[in-house]
């Protein structure tokens, strides 16, 4: 598969060929939350059975199962994510003296 990029609000998923060697699986409840909204508390999330979440240092990865997954958010259209491995990127807002994460 070539490079695939999916964006929903301030969350970007970028396909990668494989997981890094020393990733750790992160436990999840009923859903995998990729990001919470700052004001509304809404979340960019995937149903737990459709994917697994991993971390390597500060970088998080999503491994989507066969059959794909739905990236859900209360204020954005649902996005179909095909099977694969994705690096999770949060949009950053730049200011000359600093940068910070953008939150919905």
ABEGO torsion letter per residue (X at the ends): XBBBBBBBEABBBBBBABBBAABBBBBBBABBBABBBAAAGBBBBBBAAABBBBBBEABBBBBBBBGEBBBBBAABBBBBBBBEBBBBBBBBBBBAABBBBBBX
